Amino acid sequence: MAELKITQAKSAVGGKQYQRDTLRTLGLKRIGDSVTREDRPEVLGMIRTVAHLVTVEEVK
């Protein structure tokens, strides 16, 4: 499976609680944090929830 590098680009302050929870579940705590996750349906759903707060790139 492919790997995805997820980076938090914007703050979650002022966002909904479920969006803040999703960022924490992904492992992102502050702007500039990056994590690598497998390209799985569960992860893609979480990315869709906070798409306006993160940037995603594929890692080979």
PAVEXKE-906812 format. One record per residue: x negated, y negated, z negated of N, C-alpha, C, CB in turn. Coordinates in nm, 2 decimals. Atoms other than C-alpha are relative to their C-alpha. Glycine has a CB too. Layout:
REM PAVEXKE-906812
ATOM, n_xx, n_yy, n_zz, ca_xx, ca_yy, ca_zz, c_xx, c_yy, c_zz, cb_xx, cb_yy, cb_zz
ATOM, X, Y, Z, X, Y, Z, X, Y, Z, X, Y, Z .
...
This chain:
REM PAVEXKE-906812
ATOM, n_xx, n_yy, n_zz, ca_xx, ca_yy, ca_zz, c_xx, c_yy, c_zz, cb_xx, cb_yy, cb_zz
ATOM, -0.08, 0.12, 0.00, 0.00, 0.00, 0.00, -0.09, -0.13, 0.00, 0.09, 0.00, -0.12 .
ATOM, 0.07, 0.13, -0.01, -0.10, -0.36, 0.06, 0.00, -0.06, -0.14, 0.06, -0.09, 0.10 .
ATOM, 0.00, 0.08, 0.13, -0.20, -0.59, -0.23, 0.03, -0.14, 0.03, -0.15, 0.01, -0.06 .
ATOM, -0.04, 0.14, -0.01, -0.06, -0.93, -0.28, -0.07, -0.09, -0.10, 0.15, -0.02, 0.00 .
ATOM, 0.05, 0.09, 0.09, -0.24, -1.22, -0.44, 0.10, -0.11, -0.02, -0.14, -0.06, 0.05 .
ATOM, -0.10, 0.10, 0.03, 0.01, -1.44, -0.62, -0.06, -0.11, -0.09, 0.12, 0.07, -0.07 .
ATOM, 0.06, 0.12, 0.07, -0.10, -1.79, -0.74, 0.11, -0.09, -0.04, -0.11, -0.07, 0.08 .
ATOM, -0.09, 0.10, 0.05, 0.11, -2.03, -0.95, -0.04, -0.13, 0.05, 0.02, 0.01, -0.15 .
ATOM, 0.04, 0.13, -0.06, 0.12, -2.36, -0.76, 0.07, -0.11, -0.07, 0.04, 0.00, 0.15 .
ATOM, -0.07, 0.10, 0.06, 0.38, -2.55, -0.95, 0.04, 0.04, -0.15, 0.13, -0.04, 0.08 .
ATOM, -0.03, -0.03, 0.14, 0.49, -2.58, -1.32, 0.14, 0.05, -0.01, -0.01, -0.13, -0.08 .
ATOM, -0.13, -0.06, 0.03, 0.79, -2.39, -1.46, 0.08, -0.09, -0.09, -0.01, 0.14, -0.06 .
ATOM, -0.07, 0.09, 0.09, 0.88, -2.68, -1.69, 0.12, -0.06, 0.07, -0.10, -0.11, -0.05 .
ATOM, -0.12, 0.05, -0.06, 1.23, -2.79, -1.62, 0.08, 0.10, 0.08, -0.03, -0.12, 0.09 .
ATOM, -0.06, -0.11, -0.07, 1.31, -2.46, -1.45, 0.09, 0.08, -0.09, -0.10, 0.09, 0.07 .
ATOM, -0.09, -0.09, 0.07, 1.56, -2.20, -1.55, -0.08, 0.10, -0.08, 0.10, 0.07, 0.09 .
ATOM, 0.06, -0.09, 0.09, 1.48, -1.96, -1.83, -0.04, 0.13, 0.08, 0.08, 0.03, -0.12 .
ATOM, 0.04, -0.12, -0.07, 1.49, -1.66, -1.59, -0.11, -0.02, 0.09, 0.13, 0.05, 0.08 .
ATOM, 0.11, 0.03, -0.09, 1.24, -1.83, -1.36, -0.13, 0.01, -0.09, 0.01, -0.13, 0.07 .
ATOM, 0.11, 0.00, 0.09, 1.00, -1.88, -1.66, -0.03, 0.14, -0.04, 0.02, -0.09, -0.12 .
ATOM, 0.02, -0.14, 0.04, 1.05, -1.52, -1.76, -0.06, 0.08, 0.11, 0.14, 0.07, -0.04 .
ATOM, 0.05, -0.07, -0.11, 0.98, -1.40, -1.41, -0.15, -0.03, 0.02, 0.08, -0.04, 0.13 .
ATOM, 0.14, 0.04, -0.01, 0.65, -1.59, -1.40, -0.08, 0.08, -0.10, -0.02, -0.15, -0.02 .
ATOM, 0.07, -0.08, 0.10, 0.55, -1.43, -1.73, -0.01, 0.15, 0.03, 0.07, -0.02, -0.14 .
ATOM, 0.01, -0.15, -0.04, 0.64, -1.08, -1.60, -0.10, 0.02, 0.10, 0.14, 0.04, 0.05 .
ATOM, 0.10, -0.01, -0.10, 0.42, -1.14, -1.30, -0.14, -0.02, -0.06, 0.02, -0.10, 0.11 .
ATOM, 0.13, 0.02, 0.06, 0.14, -1.24, -1.54, -0.05, -0.14, 0.02, -0.10, 0.10, 0.05 .
ATOM, 0.04, 0.14, -0.02, 0.13, -1.61, -1.46, 0.04, -0.09, -0.12, 0.06, -0.05, 0.13 .
ATOM, -0.02, 0.09, 0.12, 0.09, -1.86, -1.75, -0.01, -0.14, 0.03, -0.09, 0.04, -0.11 .
ATOM, 0.02, 0.15, -0.03, -0.03, -2.19, -1.60, -0.03, -0.02, 0.15, -0.11, -0.05, -0.09 .
ATOM, 0.03, 0.03, -0.14, -0.08, -2.36, -1.27, -0.15, 0.04, 0.03, 0.02, -0.16, 0.03 .
ATOM, 0.13, -0.05, -0.05, -0.38, -2.21, -1.08, -0.03, 0.14, -0.04, -0.10, -0.09, -0.07 .
ATOM, 0.02, -0.14, 0.03, -0.35, -1.87, -1.24, 0.04, 0.09, 0.12, 0.09, 0.05, -0.12 .
ATOM, -0.02, -0.09, -0.11, -0.37, -1.58, -0.99, 0.00, 0.14, -0.05, -0.11, -0.01, 0.11 .
ATOM, 0.00, -0.15, 0.03, -0.28, -1.21, -1.01, 0.01, 0.07, 0.13, 0.12, 0.03, -0.10 .
ATOM, -0.01, -0.09, -0.12, -0.30, -0.92, -0.77, 0.10, 0.11, -0.04, -0.14, 0.06, 0.04 .
ATOM, -0.10, -0.10, 0.03, 0.00, -0.69, -0.75, 0.02, 0.08, 0.13, 0.13, -0.07, -0.04 .
ATOM, -0.03, -0.09, -0.11, 0.10, -0.40, -0.52, 0.12, -0.06, 0.07, 0.03, 0.14, -0.04 .
ATOM, -0.11, 0.04, -0.08, 0.34, -0.48, -0.24, 0.12, 0.10, -0.01, -0.04, -0.01, 0.16 .
ATOM, -0.11, -0.09, 0.03, 0.65, -0.31, -0.39, 0.13, -0.08, 0.00, -0.03, 0.06, -0.14 .
ATOM, -0.13, 0.07, -0.01, 1.02, -0.40, -0.37, 0.02, -0.08, -0.13, 0.11, 0.10, 0.02 .
ATOM, -0.02, 0.07, 0.12, 1.03, -0.50, -0.74, -0.08, -0.13, -0.01, -0.04, 0.09, -0.12 .
ATOM, 0.09, 0.12, 0.00, 0.74, -0.74, -0.70, 0.05, -0.10, 0.10, -0.15, 0.04, 0.03 .
ATOM, -0.05, 0.10, -0.10, 0.88, -0.89, -0.38, 0.13, -0.07, -0.05, 0.03, 0.08, 0.13 .
ATOM, -0.12, 0.06, 0.05, 1.21, -0.95, -0.56, -0.03, -0.11, -0.10, 0.09, 0.10, -0.07 .
ATOM, 0.04, 0.11, 0.09, 1.03, -1.14, -0.84, -0.06, -0.12, 0.07, -0.10, 0.06, -0.10 .
ATOM, 0.06, 0.11, -0.08, 0.84, -1.34, -0.58, 0.11, -0.09, 0.06, -0.09, 0.05, 0.11 .
ATOM, -0.11, 0.07, -0.06, 1.17, -1.43, -0.41, 0.06, -0.10, -0.11, 0.10, 0.09, 0.06 .
ATOM, -0.06, 0.08, 0.11, 1.30, -1.56, -0.75, -0.07, -0.13, -0.02, 0.01, 0.08, -0.12 .
ATOM, 0.08, 0.12, 0.04, 1.01, -1.80, -0.80, -0.08, -0.05, 0.12, -0.09, 0.03, -0.11 .
ATOM, 0.07, 0.03, -0.13, 0.91, -1.86, -0.43, -0.04, -0.15, 0.00, 0.08, 0.04, 0.12 .
ATOM, 0.03, 0.15, -0.01, 0.92, -2.24, -0.48, -0.11, -0.04, -0.10, 0.12, -0.08, -0.03 .
ATOM, 0.10, 0.03, 0.10, 0.66, -2.21, -0.77, -0.13, 0.07, 0.03, 0.05, 0.04, -0.13 .
ATOM, 0.12, -0.08, -0.02, 0.41, -1.97, -0.62, -0.04, 0.00, 0.15, 0.02, 0.15, -0.05 .
ATOM, 0.04, -0.02, -0.14, 0.20, -1.91, -0.31, -0.05, 0.15, 0.00, -0.12, -0.09, 0.04 .
ATOM, 0.03, -0.14, -0.01, 0.14, -1.55, -0.19, -0.08, 0.02, 0.13, 0.13, 0.08, 0.01 .
ATOM, 0.08, -0.04, -0.12, -0.13, -1.41, 0.04, -0.03, 0.15, -0.02, -0.13, -0.09, 0.00 .
ATOM, 0.03, -0.14, 0.00, -0.21, -1.06, 0.14, -0.15, 0.02, -0.01, 0.05, 0.07, 0.13 .
ATOM, 0.14, -0.03, 0.02, -0.54, -0.91, 0.02, -0.02, 0.13, 0.07, -0.03, 0.01, -0.15 .
ATOM, 0.03, -0.13, -0.08, -0.70, -0.64, 0.24, -0.08, 0.09, -0.08, -0.07, -0.03, 0.13 .
